[in-house]
Amino acid sequence: MVFFIGIKGTGMAALACMLKDLGEEVSGSDLEKHFFTEEELLKRQIPIVPFDPANIRDGMTVIIGNAFLEDFPEVIAARNNPTCTCYRYHEYLGKLMEGYTSIAISGSHGKTTTTTMTRDVFSRYAPTAYLIGDGEGHITPDSKYLCVEADEFRRHFLAYHPTYALITNVEIDHVDYFKDEADYLSAYQSFVEQVKEAVFFNGDDPEARKLNIPCAHFSFGFGEDNDFRIVNLQAQPERCNFQVTFRGNHVGDYCLPFSEQHLLYDALAVISLATMLGIAPALIELSFQQFATPKRRFKVEKFADAVFVDDYAHHPTEVKVTLETARNRFPDKKIVAIFKPHRASRVYRFADDFAAALSLADKVYLLDFTSIDDKQDGVDIDIRYLQERLPGSVVLSEDEAGAAVLAAEKDACYVFMSSKDIYHLAEKTKALF
């Protein structure tokens, strides 16, 4: 029996699904409220129970989610039971990766989307397992490749020794743990030193350029000094054509069903690795034709005369890109931003950056901290710390009263942004239309 403490976490849910696919008996505990990651767990009929130290039984393998510290009652029960084998999430995943040709996707932004693209391409090429940070995970006994998100959070990705690594960008985050940009970069430096075969990194990112990579390594981007480049880009609102070159030589022509720059970087990362491994451009391009953004990554729903966008954005750069994309796709709509932050330390450090990004919207609504780990790092602020930097912004309650305020905006593009459970407020709002 494998038991997950915090099974509804994005990576935890995906890993639970994978172990179920391998025939393990899997269950876990979490809060009783709905999380979007439940869908895949319920499909596999994985039992989910409320938190209770009595859930821990003799002989279990216990996998502990990142949000749960050593003083959490279930964690105490598991650690104190000599018959239980305990792992943190990243420890177990690192162990699982050892049996496969592993592809680790890391970076401050774009990990989930890039992992989804990697899965789509490699699944057409060979049996491929995957762990994606939207709660999706799958594996079969004949899987050759295993592509996973490699999160730098508290240096957890140092539990991994992947065959290949993709680095989308290196922009400081998790400021509750990393002291400064140099400390943050040092984590990536340690990570690339553990990659066995090759690293593919964003060569247009100045921080990524600072990495000293001992194994084979290749840069990708638009700049002329990259190994893999996008050239002759012809972009329309929802598709584009371009060519890819490798060190000046043409290696492929592509027509993809999106044109946003951040998605093109993610796609080029995957194209670079796939090209180096000998996957034909036609197969790579075919893999992208049915590309769908992962759960909670700019998911669009048109409802009545409004547009609802659900996005995982929780860093200023991500908020900025999400709002720019909304403006580009829906130029005739009033852009209404609804933002719920995660971790007080992130808001404290990046308050001015968040304010600048959110100001791209026509109207801003803010939700307060509610997650179990929002103030674990000792920073004790509330949402007013951000509100005072955003003239005209409104702090909203996550109930019917808050939904009524949003519903009054009517003919708008509502952009809900958070790494936490913000989506229920969108449903309340739709119910009032």
Secondary structure, 3 states (H helix, E strand, C coil): CEEEECCCCHHHHHHHHHHHHCCCCEEEECCCCCCCCHHHHHHCCCCEECCCHHHCCCCCEEEECCCCCCCCHHHHHHHCCCCCEEEEHHHHHHHHHCCCEEEEEECCCCHHHHHHHHHHHHHCCCCEEEECCCCCEECCCCCCEEEEECCCHHHHHHHCCCCEEEECCCCCCCCCCCCCHHHHHHHHHHHHCCCCCEEEEECCCCCHHHCCCCCEEEEEECCCCCCEEEEEEEEECCEEEEEEEECCEEEEEEEECCCCHHHHHHHHHHHHHHHHCCCCHHHHHHHHHCCCCCCCCCEEEEECCEEEEEECCCCHHHHHHHHHHHHHHCCCCEEEEEECCCCHHHHHHHHHHHHHHHCCCCEEEECCCCCCCCCCCCCCCCCHHHHCCCCCCEECCCCHHHHHHHHCCCCEEEEEECCCCCHHHHHHHHCCC
